[in-house]
Amino acid sequence: MAKFCEVCGKGTVSGNSITHSDRKIKRTWKPNVRKIAIIESGVPKKKFVCTRCMRSGKVQRAV
């Protein structure tokens, strides 16, 4: 599954996971993307869209 949103461009972010004893471990955060059918310029297309874009109404789903 693709790990970036094709609408807003949100992608994988890296950083540190910090334990209680302040040890740092490299880790990544991936966006919650789903492959859905959307209407783009009047034509239905399948794209990877993050759930935030789906919820906020940035895309119109094809039925």
MDTraj code that builds the backbone (N, CA, C; nanometers):
import mdtraj as md
import numpy as np

residues = "MET ALA LYS PHE CYS GLU VAL CYS GLY LYS GLY THR VAL SER GLY ASN SER ILE THR HIS SER ASP ARG LYS ILE LYS ARG THR TRP LYS PRO ASN VAL ARG LYS ILE ALA ILE ILE GLU SER GLY VAL PRO LYS LYS LYS PHE VAL CYS THR ARG CYS MET ARG SER GLY LYS VAL GLN ARG ALA VAL".split()
xyz = np.array([
    [0.0839, -0.1176, 0.0000],
    [0.0000, 0.0000, 0.0000],
    [0.0887, 0.1243, 0.0000],
    [0.0490, 0.2231, -0.0785],
    [0.1253, 0.3468, -0.0821],
    [0.1179, 0.4164, 0.0527],
    [0.2245, 0.4847, 0.0896],
    [0.2263, 0.5489, 0.2203],
    [0.2314, 0.7006, 0.2080],
    [0.1596, 0.7541, 0.1096],
    [0.1408, 0.8988, 0.1036],
    [0.0042, 0.9274, 0.0437],
    [-0.0517, 1.0402, 0.0834],
    [-0.1839, 1.0811, 0.0351],
    [-0.1670, 1.1527, -0.0987],
    [-0.2435, 1.1107, -0.1985],
    [-0.2338, 1.1720, -0.3304],
    [-0.3138, 1.3016, -0.3401],
    [-0.3833, 1.3394, -0.2329],
    [-0.4594, 1.4644, -0.2321],
    [-0.3808, 1.5749, -0.1628],
    [-0.3385, 1.5503, -0.0386],
    [-0.2695, 1.6544, 0.0387],
    [-0.1185, 1.6348, 0.0427],
    [-0.0693, 1.5171, 0.0026],
    [0.0751, 1.4936, 0.0005],
    [0.1334, 1.4501, 0.1336],
    [0.0480, 1.4205, 0.2312],
    [0.0976, 1.3753, 0.3621],
    [0.1697, 1.2433, 0.3437],
    [0.2902, 1.2328, 0.4027],
    [0.3701, 1.1125, 0.3853],
    [0.4307, 1.0636, 0.5153],
    [0.5290, 0.9747, 0.5015],
    [0.5952, 0.9163, 0.6169],
    [0.6826, 1.0199, 0.6856],
    [0.6785, 1.0224, 0.8197],
    [0.7568, 1.1149, 0.9003],
    [0.8440, 1.0321, 0.9936],
    [0.9698, 1.0732, 1.0117],
    [1.0580, 0.9984, 1.1007],
    [1.0908, 1.0825, 1.2233],
    [1.1293, 1.0118, 1.3299],
    [1.1638, 1.0797, 1.4537],
    [1.2132, 0.9789, 1.5545],
    [1.2088, 1.0165, 1.6811],
    [1.2570, 0.9300, 1.7873],
    [1.1433, 0.8840, 1.8770],
    [1.1501, 0.7568, 1.9164],
    [1.0648, 0.7047, 2.0214],
    [1.1468, 0.7123, 2.1499],
    [1.0977, 0.7840, 2.2498],
    [1.1757, 0.8104, 2.3704],
    [1.1177, 0.7296, 2.4863],
    [1.2018, 0.6499, 2.5497],
    [1.1584, 0.5658, 2.6604],
    [1.1584, 0.6460, 2.7910],
    [1.1128, 0.5825, 2.8957],
    [1.1098, 0.6467, 3.0266],
    [1.2509, 0.6812, 3.0749],
    [1.3480, 0.5989, 3.0384],
    [1.4872, 0.6258, 3.0774],
    [1.5588, 0.7164, 2.9770],
    [1.4835, 0.7796, 2.8890],
    [1.5322, 0.8786, 2.7929],
    [1.6241, 0.8189, 2.6856],
    [1.6049, 0.6916, 2.6528],
    [1.6753, 0.6332, 2.5393],
    [1.5986, 0.6699, 2.4130],
    [1.6722, 0.6973, 2.3062],
    [1.6099, 0.7352, 2.1809],
    [1.6230, 0.6220, 2.0791],
    [1.5121, 0.5872, 2.0170],
    [1.5093, 0.4823, 1.9169],
    [1.4419, 0.5408, 1.7921],
    [1.5086, 0.5299, 1.6765],
    [1.4515, 0.5832, 1.5536],
    [1.3256, 0.5054, 1.5158],
    [1.2229, 0.5773, 1.4736],
    [1.0998, 0.5148, 1.4291],
    [1.0319, 0.6017, 1.3251],
    [0.9288, 0.5485, 1.2611],
    [0.8555, 0.6236, 1.1596],
    [0.7070, 0.6228, 1.1930],
    [0.6399, 0.7264, 1.1483],
    [0.4944, 0.7367, 1.1566],
    [0.4417, 0.7411, 1.0144],
    [0.3442, 0.6562, 0.9859],
    [0.2878, 0.6505, 0.8514],
    [0.1439, 0.6997, 0.8549],
    [0.1013, 0.7722, 0.7514],
    [-0.0365, 0.8214, 0.7503],
    [-0.1352, 0.7073, 0.7253],
    [-0.2569, 0.7272, 0.7707],
    [-0.3633, 0.6279, 0.7536],
    [-0.4265, 0.6505, 0.6171],
    [-0.3779, 0.5790, 0.5137],
    [-0.4273, 0.5977, 0.3778],
    [-0.5094, 0.4772, 0.3352],
    [-0.6098, 0.5028, 0.2519],
    [-0.6972, 0.4002, 0.1967],
    [-0.7081, 0.4234, 0.0465],
    [-0.7197, 0.3151, -0.0289],
    [-0.7411, 0.3270, -0.1728],
    [-0.8910, 0.3323, -0.1971],
    [-0.9394, 0.4485, -0.2420],
    [-1.0825, 0.4666, -0.2633],
    [-1.1055, 0.5240, -0.4022],
    [-1.2273, 0.5071, -0.4506],
    [-1.2674, 0.5656, -0.5777],
    [-1.3197, 0.7058, -0.5512],
    [-1.2604, 0.8045, -0.6194],
    [-1.3023, 0.9433, -0.6024],
    [-1.3405, 1.0007, -0.7382],
    [-1.4151, 1.1087, -0.7345],
    [-1.4503, 1.1811, -0.8568],
    [-1.3476, 1.2917, -0.8757],
    [-1.2735, 1.2869, -0.9865],
    [-1.1740, 1.3896, -1.0162],
    [-1.2005, 1.4411, -1.1571],
    [-1.2379, 1.5660, -1.1666],
    [-1.2762, 1.6331, -1.2920],
    [-1.3822, 1.5524, -1.3678],
    [-1.4812, 1.5037, -1.2937],
    [-1.5935, 1.4335, -1.3531],
    [-1.5696, 1.2874, -1.3854],
    [-1.4494, 1.2375, -1.3611],
    [-1.4155, 1.0993, -1.3943],
    [-1.3814, 1.0246, -1.2654],
    [-1.4396, 0.9063, -1.2442],
    [-1.4021, 0.8300, -1.1245],
    [-1.2630, 0.7694, -1.1383],
    [-1.1796, 0.7869, -1.0353],
    [-1.0439, 0.7331, -1.0346],
    [-1.0174, 0.6741, -0.8978],
    [-0.9301, 0.5706, -0.8933],
    [-0.8890, 0.5125, -0.7654],
    [-0.7583, 0.5765, -0.7232],
    [-0.7578, 0.6309, -0.6013],
    [-0.6389, 0.6969, -0.5482],
    [-0.6218, 0.6622, -0.4024],
    [-0.4980, 0.6780, -0.3546],
    [-0.4690, 0.6612, -0.2131],
    [-0.4945, 0.7941, -0.1441],
    [-0.5887, 0.7936, -0.0488],
    [-0.6310, 0.9160, 0.0190],
    [-0.6248, 0.8916, 0.1694],
    [-0.5700, 0.9892, 0.2441],
    [-0.5652, 0.9749, 0.3889],
    [-0.7054, 0.9965, 0.4460],
    [-0.7263, 0.9388, 0.5635],
    [-0.8590, 0.9453, 0.6242],
    [-0.8967, 1.0863, 0.6659],
    [-0.7983, 1.1708, 0.6895],
    [-0.8295, 1.3094, 0.7249],
    [-0.8910, 1.3826, 0.6053],
    [-0.8393, 1.3590, 0.4848],
    [-0.8965, 1.4213, 0.3646],
    [-1.0356, 1.3661, 0.3360],
    [-1.0550, 1.2360, 0.3616],
    [-1.1870, 1.1772, 0.3412],
    [-1.2878, 1.2390, 0.4368],
    [-1.2478, 1.2549, 0.5638],
    [-1.3394, 1.3056, 0.6663],
    [-1.3697, 1.4517, 0.6484],
    [-1.2701, 1.5313, 0.6046],
    [-1.2891, 1.6748, 0.5942],
    [-1.3609, 1.7166, 0.4660],
    [-1.3838, 1.6224, 0.3745],
    [-1.4576, 1.6533, 0.2536],
    [-1.3732, 1.7112, 0.1422],
    [-1.2421, 1.6882, 0.1437],
    [-1.1561, 1.7381, 0.0364],
    [-1.1734, 1.6588, -0.0922],
    [-1.2287, 1.5371, -0.0815],
    [-1.2529, 1.4542, -0.1988],
    [-1.3998, 1.4134, -0.2005],
    [-1.4504, 1.3901, -0.3227],
    [-1.5865, 1.3422, -0.3373],
    [-1.5786, 1.1966, -0.3791],
    [-1.6352, 1.1071, -0.3000],
    [-1.6281, 0.9644, -0.3284],
    [-1.7215, 0.9263, -0.4418],
    [-1.6739, 0.8351, -0.5266],
    [-1.7580, 0.7805, -0.6331],
    [-1.8407, 0.6666, -0.5759],
    [-1.9646, 0.6611, -0.6123],
    [-2.0525, 0.5577, -0.5576],
    [-2.0645, 0.4418, -0.6540],
])
top = md.Topology()
chain = top.add_chain()
for i, resn in enumerate(residues, 1):
    res = top.add_residue(resn, chain, resSeq=i)
    for name in ("N", "CA", "C"):
        top.add_atom(name, md.element.get_by_symbol(name[0]), res)
traj = md.Trajectory(xyz[None], top)
